Amino acid sequence: MTPAARVQAAIEILDQVLVGAPAEKALTGWARRSRFAGSKDRAAVRDHVFDALRRRNSAAFVGGGLTGRGLMIGVLRQDQADLDAVFTGEGYAPAALSADEQSVPVGDPPLDVPDWLEAPMRDSLGAAFEDNVAALRGRAPVILRVNLRKATVAQAQELLAEDGIETLTMALVDTALEVTEGARRIKNNAAYLDGLVELQDASSQASVAVLSFSKGMKVLDYCAGGGGKTLAMAGRAEAQFFAHDALEHRMTDLPARAKRAGVKVQVVKTPKDKAPYDLVLCDVPCSGSGTWRRTPDAKWRFRPEDLAELERVQAEILEQSKELVASDGALVYATCSVLTAENTAQIEQFVQNNPSWEIDWQRQFLLSEGGDGFFGAILRKI
C-alpha cells in the first residue's frame, strides 16, 4: 500500500468508529477484508487510527470536521505533513482537498478530553493537568517487566539486544525497561518466550514494588483479569499466589503465563474457601483514564453514568474483599485512573465507613512520570 492508500484506509475505519464501532473491531474487520495489506501496512493504518482518536477534538478542529477525513486531515496537518502529496485523488489515495479543507482554522483547538470530564480531571490532577492531557495525546511507550525469578535486568537487556530490541532502565521502578527500538520483535524473542520479561506498564510495576512480602505468605489477586499483577508479585516473592476474577474467562491464559514465568498460581472460583489471606489486591474495574492513550476510543465512549456505576462497583469490591484479609494483613486497592472519585475519594470513604481500617500508603502515579496514570493504596486494620 502507498502512504496515501494507508491514510484512505484509516479514514474509512475512523468513519466506522465514529458511528459506534469499537476501534479494535473495525481494524480487525478491515484487515480481514484487505488481504493485500502486509504487516507494515496494518501497523501504519493502526497508528493513523489511534493517533486520530487520541487527538480527536483538536484534529477535528484543525481538519475541518468530526469525520474520518476531517480527523486525518487534522492529524496530518498537526504533524506538518504535505497534505497535497497525500490527498491527490489518484489510485487509492483520498480525494484532493476542497477549498474549505485547504484553509486552516483560526483559534486554539479544544482539549482532547470529553467536555464533561475536563473539570473533574482538572480538579483531580491540579497543576499536573496540562502535562497529563498532553501525554494522553501521544503514543504510550512499550515497557517490559523483568521477571527477577529468572534474570537480572542486565541479563534481560543483553538477551533482548541480541534480537535488536534496545531498552533503557526506568527511574520509576527497578524492574522496568522502556523499549526504544525493535518493539515488534518482542513476542518472538527468547527473553519473552522463556518468561524473563513480560509486557507491563511501569506504573503498574511500581505499585507492586512497594508491597511487602514474606516467604510462604498467602496472596490473593481478587480482580486478576489476565494476571499481570499476580505475575509481577510472584516475580518478587516466594509466596502462595491465588487468582480470582468475577469474569473467569479473563484468566484463561494465566496458567500458561505462570508456567512460562516459572511461578505457581492457583485459580480460585470462590476466594473465601482459601481465606484468610495475608494480602488481598483489588485492581478494580475503572474508567481507565490513565491508559486512554492505549485505548483512545474508550475515552470518547465514557459517560457520567459509567463513572457513577464504576464508583458503586469499586466500593462494593472493597467491602467484599475486606472480609478475606487476615487480622494482620493488607488490603491493596488499585486503579488505572487519574480521577479522584475513583481513587482517594474511594479510599477515604472506605476508611470512614470502616473505622477499624487505616490508610498505610497511597500514591497517584502520573503519565508525566513515564508510565500510565495509576493509583495505588494499602489499607491495614488498626
C-alpha positions in Angstrom: 0.0 0.0 0.0 1.1 3.5 -0.7 1.2 6.0 2.2 -1.8 7.8 0.7 -3.7 4.5 0.5 -3.0 3.8 4.2 -4.5 7.2 5.0 -7.6 6.4 3.0 -8.0 3.1 4.8 -7.7 4.9 8.2 -10.4 7.4 7.1 -12.8 4.6 6.3 -12.1 2.8 9.6 -12.5 6.1 11.6 -15.9 6.6 10.0 -16.9 3.3 11.4 -15.6 4.1 14.9 -17.3 7.5 14.9 -20.7 5.8 14.5 -20.1 3.4 17.3 -17.8 0.5 16.2 -15.0 -0.3 18.7 -11.7 0.6 17.2 -10.2 -2.9 17.5 -13.2 -4.5 15.9 -13.1 -2.0 13.0 -9.4 -2.5 12.5 -9.7 -6.3 12.6 -12.6 -6.2 10.1 -10.6 -4.1 7.7 -7.5 -6.4 8.0 -9.6 -9.4 7.2 -11.1 -7.8 4.1 -7.7 -6.4 3.0 -5.6 -9.5 2.4 -3.3 -7.4 0.2 -2.2 -5.4 3.2 1.1 -6.5 4.7 2.1 -6.3 8.4 3.7 -2.9 7.9 0.6 -1.6 6.2 -1.6 -2.9 9.0 0.7 -1.3 11.6 0.7 2.0 9.8 -3.1 2.1 9.4 -3.5 1.3 13.1 -1.1 4.1 14.1 -3.1 6.5 12.0 -6.4 5.5 13.5 -5.1 5.6 17.1 -3.3 8.9 16.6 -6.6 10.4 15.3 -8.6 9.1 18.2 -6.1 10.3 20.8 -6.3 13.8 19.3 -10.0 13.6 18.2 -11.1 17.0 19.4 -8.1 19.0 18.2 -7.8 17.1 15.0 -11.4 17.6 14.1 -11.0 21.4 14.8 -7.8 21.6 12.7 -9.1 19.3 10.0 -12.5 20.9 9.5 -14.9 18.3 10.9 -15.6 15.3 13.0 -15.4 12.7 10.2 -12.7 10.2 9.3 -11.5 12.5 6.6 -11.5 15.6 8.9 -9.6 13.7 11.6 -6.9 12.5 9.2 -6.5 16.0 7.7 -6.2 17.4 11.2 -3.7 14.8 12.4 -1.5 15.2 9.3 -1.8 19.0 9.5 -0.7 18.9 13.1 2.2 16.7 12.2 3.1 19.2 9.4 2.8 16.6 6.7 2.5 17.6 3.0 -1.3 17.3 2.6 -1.2 17.8 -1.2 1.1 14.8 -1.6 -1.4 12.6 0.3 -4.8 13.9 -0.8 -4.3 13.5 -4.6 -7.4 11.5 -5.6 -5.2 9.2 -7.6 -5.4 5.5 -7.4 -6.4 4.6 -3.8 -5.5 8.0 -2.3 -8.1 10.2 -0.7 -9.7 12.8 -2.8 -8.0 16.2 -3.3 -8.6 18.8 -0.6 -11.5 21.2 -1.2 -11.1 24.9 -0.9 -12.6 24.8 2.6 -10.3 22.0 3.7 -7.3 23.9 2.5 -7.9 26.8 4.9 -6.5 26.4 8.4 -9.0 27.3 11.2 -8.1 30.2 13.4 -8.0 30.0 17.2 -7.0 27.5 19.9 -8.2 23.9 19.4 -10.2 22.2 22.1 -8.6 19.9 24.6 -8.5 16.2 23.7 -10.8 15.1 26.6 -14.6 14.8 26.7 -16.1 18.1 27.7 -17.8 16.8 30.8 -14.6 15.3 32.1 -12.4 18.5 31.8 -13.5 19.9 35.2 -13.1 16.6 37.1 -9.7 15.9 35.6 -8.5 19.5 36.4 -9.7 19.0 40.0 -8.0 15.6 40.2 -4.7 16.5 38.6 -4.3 20.1 39.7 -1.1 21.6 38.3 -0.3 18.3 36.5 -3.4 18.6 34.3 -1.9 20.1 31.2 1.1 17.8 31.2 -1.0 14.7 31.6 -3.6 15.7 29.0 -0.7 16.3 26.6 0.7 12.9 27.4 -2.7 11.3 26.6 -2.4 12.7 23.1 0.8 10.7 22.3 1.6 7.1 21.9 2.3 5.0 25.0 5.8 3.7 25.5 6.4 0.0 25.2 7.5 -1.2 28.6 8.7 -4.6 29.8 8.9 -6.0 33.3 11.9 -8.1 34.1 11.0 -11.3 36.0 13.5 -11.3 38.8 12.9 -15.0 39.4 14.6 -15.8 36.1 17.0 -13.0 35.3 18.6 -9.7 36.3 17.8 -6.6 34.5 21.2 -6.6 32.8 20.8 -10.2 31.6 17.3 -9.5 30.2 18.7 -6.4 28.3 21.5 -8.4 26.9 19.2 -11.2 25.6 16.8 -8.7 24.1 19.6 -6.8 22.4 20.7 -10.0 20.6 17.4 -9.6 18.5 17.9 -5.8 18.1 15.5 -4.9 20.9 17.1 -1.9 22.6 15.9 -0.9 26.1 16.5 1.7 28.8 16.1 1.3 32.5 13.5 3.5 34.2 13.8 5.5 37.3 10.2 4.8 38.3 10.8 1.1 39.2 13.8 -1.2 39.2 12.2 -4.0 37.0 11.0 -1.7 34.2 12.6 -1.5 30.7 11.4 1.0 28.2 11.8 -0.4 24.6 13.4 2.2 22.3 13.9 0.0 19.3 12.6 -3.3 18.0 9.3 -3.5 19.8 7.6 -5.6 17.2 10.2 -8.3 17.7 9.4 -8.8 21.4 7.0 -11.7 21.3 9.4 -13.8 19.2 12.4 -13.1 21.4 13.8 -15.7 23.7 13.6 -13.5 26.8 9.9 -13.2 26.3 9.2 -16.8 25.2 11.2 -18.1 28.2 9.5 -15.8 30.7 12.3 -13.5 31.5 10.2 -10.5 30.6 6.6 -9.6 30.2 4.8 -6.6 28.8 3.6 -4.4 31.7 3.4 -0.7 32.3 5.9 0.9 34.6 3.3 2.5 37.0 1.7 -0.9 37.4 5.1 -2.4 38.2 5.9 0.4 40.7 2.6 -0.2 42.6 3.7 -3.8 43.2 7.2 -2.9 44.1 6.1 -1.0 47.2 4.3 -4.1 48.6 5.9 -6.1 51.4 6.2 -9.9 51.0 7.4 -12.7 53.2 8.2 -16.3 52.2 5.1 -18.5 52.3 2.5 -15.8 52.8 -0.9 -16.1 51.1 -1.6 -13.6 48.4 -4.9 -13.1 46.5 -5.3 -11.1 43.3 -9.1 -10.6 43.7 -9.7 -8.9 40.3 -7.0 -10.7 38.5 -8.0 -10.2 34.8 -5.2 -11.6 32.7 -3.0 -12.0 35.8 -0.4 -9.3 35.1 -0.1 -8.1 38.7 -0.2 -11.7 40.0 2.8 -12.5 38.0 4.5 -9.2 38.9 4.1 -10.1 42.6 5.2 -13.6 42.0 8.3 -12.3 40.3 9.4 -10.6 43.5 8.4 -13.1 46.2 8.2 -16.8 47.1 4.7 -16.9 48.3 1.4 -18.7 47.8 -0.5 -17.0 45.0 -4.2 -17.2 44.3 -6.1 -15.5 41.4 -9.8 -14.8 41.1 -11.9 -12.8 38.7 -15.7 -12.3 38.5 -15.3 -13.0 34.8 -13.4 -16.2 34.8 -12.7 -16.3 31.1 -10.3 -13.3 31.6 -7.9 -15.7 33.4 -7.8 -18.3 30.6 -4.2 -17.5 29.7 -3.0 -17.2 33.2 -1.9 -20.8 33.8 0.3 -20.8 30.6 1.7 -17.4 31.5 2.5 -18.5 35.0 4.3 -21.6 33.7 6.3 -19.5 31.3 7.3 -17.2 34.2 8.3 -20.2 36.4 5.8 -19.5 39.2 2.8 -21.3 40.6 -0.6 -19.6 40.7 -3.8 -21.3 41.9 -7.0 -20.0 40.2 -9.9 -19.9 42.7 -13.6 -19.6 41.9 -14.6 -18.9 45.5 -11.9 -17.0 47.3 -13.4 -17.4 50.8 -12.7 -21.1 50.6 -8.9 -20.3 51.0 -9.3 -17.3 53.3 -7.8 -15.5 55.2 -5.1 -14.1 53.0 -2.1 -12.0 54.2 -2.5 -9.7 51.2 -5.5 -9.1 49.0 -5.0 -7.0 45.9 -8.1 -5.4 44.3 -7.2 -3.9 40.9 -10.8 -2.8 40.4 -12.7 -2.0 37.2 -12.3 1.7 36.5 -12.5 4.4 33.9 -9.0 3.5 32.5 -8.4 7.3 32.3 -4.7 6.7 32.9 -4.5 4.4 30.0 -6.5 6.2 27.4 -3.5 6.7 25.1 -3.6 2.8 24.7 -7.4 2.6 24.2 -8.3 6.1 23.0 -11.8 5.2 21.7 -12.7 4.3 25.2 -12.2 8.0 26.2 -14.9 9.2 23.9 -17.4 6.4 24.8 -17.1 7.1 28.6 -20.2 8.8 30.1 -21.1 10.3 33.5 -23.4 7.3 34.2 -20.4 5.0 33.6 -18.4 6.7 36.2 -21.2 6.5 38.7 -21.6 2.8 38.2 -17.9 2.2 38.5 -17.8 4.1 41.8 -20.6 1.8 43.1 -18.8 -1.3 41.9 -15.4 -0.2 43.4 -16.9 0.5 46.8 -18.7 -2.9 46.7 -15.5 -4.7 45.9 -13.7 -3.1 48.8 -16.4 -4.1 51.2 -16.4 -7.7 49.9 -12.6 -8.1 49.8 -12.0 -6.8 53.4 -13.6 -10.0 54.7 -10.9 -12.0 53.1 -7.9 -10.3 54.8 -6.1 -11.8 57.8 -6.2 -9.8 61.0 -2.6 -8.5 60.4 -2.9 -8.5 56.6 -3.1 -5.8 54.0 -5.8 -4.8 51.6 -4.4 -3.2 48.4 -6.6 -1.0 46.2 -5.5 -0.1 42.6 -6.9 1.6 39.5 -5.5 2.7 36.2 -7.3 6.0 36.7 -6.4 9.7 37.4 -9.8 10.6 38.7 -10.1 11.5 42.4 -13.6 10.0 42.5 -12.2 6.5 41.8 -9.0 6.9 43.9 -8.5 8.9 47.1 -12.3 9.5 47.4 -13.0 5.8 47.4 -10.3 5.1 50.0 -11.4 7.9 52.3 -15.0 6.8 52.1 -14.0 3.2 52.9 -12.0 4.3 56.0 -14.9 6.5 57.1 -17.3 3.5 56.8 -14.8 1.1 58.4 -13.1 2.9 61.3 -11.1 -0.3 62.2 -9.1 0.3 59.0 -6.5 2.9 58.2 -4.5 4.1 55.1 -0.9 2.8 55.3 0.2 4.3 51.9 -1.3 5.8 48.8 0.0 7.3 45.6 -1.2 8.7 42.4 1.2 7.9 39.5 1.1 10.4 36.7 1.7 9.9 33.0 4.4 12.5 33.2 6.5 10.1 35.3 6.9 7.8 32.3 4.2 5.2 32.8 0.4 5.2 32.7 -1.8 7.1 35.1 -2.2 4.7 38.0 -3.4 4.8 41.7 -2.5 2.5 44.5 -3.3 2.4 48.2 -2.5 0.0 51.1 -5.1 -0.4 53.8 -4.5 -2.2 57.2 -6.6 -3.0 60.2 -5.9 -0.8 63.2 
